[in-house]
Every structure is written in C-alpha cells, then in structure tokens.
Amino acid sequence: MSDRASLDPILEERLRALDRDLGRTIDVCDAKTRDLEFQQYPVDADAWNRAFKTVRASAHTAQQRIEDLRTDFAEEGEDARGAWRRHQLLTAETRDVCRACMELLGGFALRDHMPADKSARFPDQKICHFTEKIAELCNELTTPDLNPLLAIPAAEDPLAETMARIIRLRFPEWTIWTLPLVAYEYARVVFDDIEQLQAAIDDEVRRRMEDDEPPSQKDVALAVTTQLADVFGTYVMGPAYACAAVMLRLEPIASDGVEKGDLERAATLFATVQRLYGDEDPAVFVKENLRRPWELALEGVESTADEKRIKQAERFAARALRIVERTTYADAKFESYAETGEHWARAKKLSESWCIEQGGKGADPNAPKRFRLREVLNAAWRSRLMMPGSREDFAGLAREASDTVFQREAAGPGEIPRPKGAQPQAVR
Amino acid sequence: MDERELFRTRVGALAGALQRAWPRGTGYAGDGSVEADLHTWVAARVRLRVENLQGQVAALEAALDGGQRLDLCWRGYEAATLACEPLFEECLAVRQGVIAREAQLDSGICAIADRLLAEICEDADISWRRFTVLGAAEAYTHLTDVIRVRFPDLSVWDLPVAAHELGHHAAMKLERPTQGLAQSPFRELVAALPDECEQALEEYFADAFAALTVGPAYTCTCLLMRFEPHAAGEDGTPAPDRDRAYVLLGVLRRAVAEGVRTHEAHASAKLDQVAHLWDASFRATHGDGAPQADERLDRLVARLYAKLREALPSSARYRDSVHERARELAPKLLGPNYMAGPDAGGTVVEALNGAWLAHLEAGPDSGLRGRVTRNARRLMDALLGPVPAGSAT
C-alpha cells in the first residue's frame, strides 16, 4: 500500500469491508456457504448458477473497481475527494448486488417452504411450478437457446429492475388467475436478449420522441416496453392474458393524478386481440365480457383518455404484433381454432364443461380429456367471466387441470417447437 | 354485467391477497425455533393489521352496494391498496428472513444479535419479545418489531447497528418512571425541540440509545465503517452523517465522563483516536475538518443525554466495569492462539468493545485485524454456548 493510501485509513477500511461483502456474495453465488439442500423443491447447481450468474458477475466487476480505485489512489494521483466519491458509487453498487443476492436467497428459501397442501391458504409451491412451466413455454416458443427461468416470490413491483434472470411472482398474488401475466414477466426479463424486440422498442421510442411535447425518454421507453410486453403476452397466452391484465392490474382512474398509462395499455390489449382474432370467437368474447366492463368502468369514473395516445398505442400494437410474430416460432400464437398448437376452441369446450358442472348438471361426459396449460388458463378466465359467482370453484378446477398437465408433461418429453422455416429475422 | 363488475373483481382480489398474506396455522413449528417465535410473538400483531385492512376492504364492498359513486369507490380502493403494500412487504420479508435463518444462511450472526439485544432489553427494562432476521438492509419496522440484520454483513463489526434499530423501538417504548404516569423520553424530546424534524430526532435518539447502551463499539462501527464523511447533508437528509457523528461523539463523551471514571483517560484517548480518524477523512473530502462546535447540536446532545440518562439505569449504560472487561479482552483477541471456552463469561457488549479496542490496536495491519475478527467471533460463539442449530436465543 502506498503512503497516500495509508493517509485515509477509514477509506481503506471501507473498501476492505465492501470487498469482503462482495466476496461473501460471490461465495453465496458459488454456493460455498451451504449445501444446496432445499427439502421440498431441490434446486440443481445448474439452475442455481443461472439464477445467480449476473449477480456473481456484478460482484466480480465491483471487486475489480475497488482494486482500480486503490491503484488509482496509490499510483495515478486520484485525490481523496475523488476517491471518496468513487467509494460512494461503489457502496451503492455493492448494496444493489447484495440486495439482489439476498432476494434470490430469500426467494429460494421461501419457495422451498411453501406448503404443498392445496387446502392451505398460503400460496403453495405449485404456483411456482406452473409459473416456470409458462416461462419454459415462452422460452421454447421464442428463444430456445436461452436457459429456462426460475420463479421466486418477490415483494417489489415486477417492473423493478433486477440483476437476477428470474421470474418474480408478486407476493401474495400467487393464484391461478395471475398466471397468464407470467408471459409479461418473461418478456421483461428477456427483451434485452432478443435483438429484434429491443430494436423495435428503440424504433418506437424514437418515433414517439419526435412528437411535439414528448414525455421524458425514460417514461416513453417504459411505456413502449410495457406495451410490447403486453402484445407478447396476449400473442402467447391468448385472451386469458388480456383478462388477467384488465381485471386484476389496470386501473381506470389515474392514481393521485399520476397517469400510469393504463388506458393506453388497455387500448393496446384490445387492439392486439382484435388483430389476432378478427371477428372470431375469442375477439367476440373479449369484446363482450372484457372490453365492455372496462368501458363501463371508465364511464363510471368519468375517465377520459388522451385520444392521440390511444391511437398511438393502437398503431404500435399492430406493428408490435408483426414483430412478435416474426420473432417467435410457429406454435407461439394462441390460436383460435386447431391449426398448429393450443387453441381457444378447446379452452372454450373445457370452460363449457366446467360451467355445466357448476350449473348443477353434474360432470360433463364430453369434457376434453387432454389439454395444455394455456388452454386451462383461458378456460378458467372464460368461466370466471361467464359465471363470476363460481370464481373459487373455477380456480380449484383450473388448479387440478393444470396439475394434470404438469404431471403428464413431466412424465414425457414435450413437443419440439416447429420453426416457421427460417430463423427469426431482425426487424428494422 | 355493469360498470361495477371490474371494481368488484379488484376488491375480491385484494381480499384474497390479504387472506394469503398471513395464513392461520399451516404447518408451522412449535419447537422453540425462530419459526415458532414468529407465530407466538408476531402473529397477533400482523393478524390485527390484516383484520383492520379486511374491514377496510369490506367497507369498500358495502359502499359500492350502498350506491356510492364509483370514482369515490376507486379512490377508496387505491387507498386500501396503498395501505396493504407495507403489510405485504413485511409479511414476505419476515417470512423469508426467518426461513433463511432457519437454514443457517446467516452463519449464526442473528443469534448473537438476539443475545446482544436481549442483554440491552434486560438492563434497560424494555420489552422487545422479538428476534432478528436477515434482510437487504438493517431495519426496524413498527408493524412487526422484527429487526433485520443486513446481508451479507455477517461479521461482529456490524452487530452494534442492531442496537441502533432497537433504539427506534425504544423511541416508542422506553419510559421514564415518575411518581405518576410513566413518561416517554422521546416524546418529551420532541416536545422540547419543536424546531427539529421528528424523523431526524428519532434517528439521533436511536444513535444516542445505541451509544449509551453499547458504548464506543457503536461509535466505532458508525464512524469507521458506516458514515460517509463526504455526505454533509446537502441532499436534504434529515439527519446527515456529519451531524450524527457529532451527536454520537458528544453523547458518548458525556457517558464516559460520568460512567467510566476509573478508566476515563483510556476511554477518552480511544474516543479521540476514532474522532481523529473521522476528522481526517472529513478533511480529505471537504478541505476542512469535522465541525468542532455547533450550538444547535450541542443543545441536542445535552437534551438527548439528559433524557436517556433519566430513563436508563446505570447498569444499562456504558460504564467502568464494561470498559475494564473490554480492556482485558483486547490483548487476548490480538493473540495468535486465542481459544474462547464455554467459561468465557461476560456479555456481548463487553466482547464487542474488547474487539474494537483490539481492532484499533491492530492499526492498518490487515492480517492482525483478520485475527481479531476471527477471535471475536469465537468469543461470541462461546458466550452463546452450545445452542441447538437454528434455534433462537
């Protein structure tokens, strides 16, 4: 250590403490501090490493910066004031790394302790399994070369930035009804990895910034990213995504005068459904059972939308849909009828059988026997909107059906997604 | 279907979330573990809060059915959602923290923190039937009273900060006995200093509480490891580190002058050493040294010390016997072959101060400091004795 560095022992002490914290964090990432022996829900080393990969890399980067600071201070003439300022940045960086690590650690631990008993009111671990199944599906249909994502419970808003490549389930909203929104979470995590989608976001942000009075670039980017994630979610999950978003997330009234862009998001969702399904049954269902109550709610609270921004969102929905279509594989779209993959017709049939059962007419002998997870979620939302009073019963039926799918698919290999003939192309 | 359907759905979802946030009796331990403590001590408070919020949500439904205007209903929903957020965050954080502790991800530091806080509570006559868990930041929340220890600061040097968090609890619970009704020293302080921001006063109060109960160890942790010398309060922080350092040193000097009479010269010299280091860092970043005189802060120091002195018995304050034991421990902790046995005896407060004296003695020698760190941890583990894995104090 040079004489100059020794002039400020407190700074040296702080740097050592940061270095130590980062070292401990790396130890956790490397699973050196404990055996990975989660009791109920084992996490293999591969999954652990994937989840902690970015945290670990960030910790190493921060350690290198600490070393650079020491060197600059000792040899390159960095003054004390500058060194302390750099230390301040390093402290914030280290705090973020450690917070991300703690969140992952706590999430894994809590997930392991979720009761498996479905009668328990506490969210059970199957929701994590289902979530990962949906994320896996999104991966297969979009970027099979990316590793699948794990899901953990989290408190913060899922929009928050995260170092961990992980799906965050908003506590305590772990229900079958919010599962379609996993596609949104997935999109938020992987957008950076998919060049075409990132380029589409950049293009749209540029376009909107050319407006007369654009909001800040950060706000525009957030709005565009959110809307693209909504388009992706609707494309992959079908009407169930729009139902979950409108019925459980979007607010018809501005929060404390702060416009969150929910009216534009709703416009994006409805425009996407319209373009996806035209005048076919899914679009008719959404129009009558989702768009109508949304519009009634807007009227009820006398909420007025900015027409220009609504049109902007609808136009973007059309462009975004084309990009999502080109970026994903053939089975990605939740179809209206049997064409290439899972579809609304079977979901509707399943829903009708559930409604018959709930109507007191006993089990429907014609109920479909084989179905996929996306179909179950669409059937659940359709049933709920058709018979709101039986919501809890439909949740139970949907859970059972999802479990059946899960067990069946765990027993055998899944279908390999079929490319459309060419690799997805970048859209400019 | 009408314009109220969406609202009904949303309120139903919020009611469901409240049910799931803290479920009743589902597979929890009853074996004296932290998880059992969680349900014995924390559950009632959380359930009460859940019930209150459930009442708020039920009132929303009733208002809707009673023909209340829909926009007002949505405003009420917004308020209920905002009120639920801290509850949900706390439920998740506490549960994750407890599980992480049960899984020994804290390397045992929470048990030592529990012991430290139990010592302080017993001496200061504060009831805090809670425990510590790992968290993303040190924190105390009134909702559960559970104190979080910052991950990954799992070393003995960070332990004194837990006493500061307990100080926030003390701000609400510590009482000064009188012939009539007990008085709250913190409320008296707030009333006596109407020009001071209450949030800042609580921070200073927690600092002074930790300084008085833990002694120089807390001041060392703050000045040498936590406070930012370049953060002079320009950013509008209610209690900037510069002022906190001034108040801490002021309170501790008074405590030493009054309670550490036999070893006053030694204790004061060590305080001067820490103050000098802080001053040097302050000078390096500001050009000038740390403030040596501040009328407003001097008044605050005097009030804080007086109020806490009235509320804390001498056995709860830093004193000669603690400093003496710390001085005995320091050279042992610097030794290469220190082996703390089950008969180590003493308190965590003594061990912390012994460790900091050894740390200051070690100077910039990182090898020696590392040895002190390891020895101090051995000593504290020995103080706890053979505790069953994963159990509370």
Interface residues (C-beta under 8 A of the other chain):
Chain A: M1 S6 L7 D8 P9 I10 L11 E12 E13 R14 R16 A17 R20 D21 R24 T25 V28 T33 R34 A80 R81 W84 R85 Q88 T91 R95 C98 R99 C101 M102 E103 L105 G106 G107 A109 L110 D112 H113 P115 D117 A120 R121 F122 P123 P153 A154 A155 F171 P172 E173 W174 T175 W177 V246 M247 L248 E251 P252 I253 S255 D256 N289 R292 P293 W294 L296 A297 E299 G300 V301 E302 P388 R391
Chain B: M1 D2 E3 R4 E5 L6 F7 R8 T9 R10 G12 A13 G16 A17 Q19 R20 A21 P23 R24 T26 G27 L70 D71 W74 R75 E78 F88 E89 C91 L92 A93 R95 Q96 G97 I99 A100 A103 Q104 L105 S107 L134 G135 A136 A137 R150 F151 P152 D153 L154 S155 W157 L223 L224 M225 E228 P229 H230 A231 L277 W278 A280 S281 A284 T285 G363 P364 S366
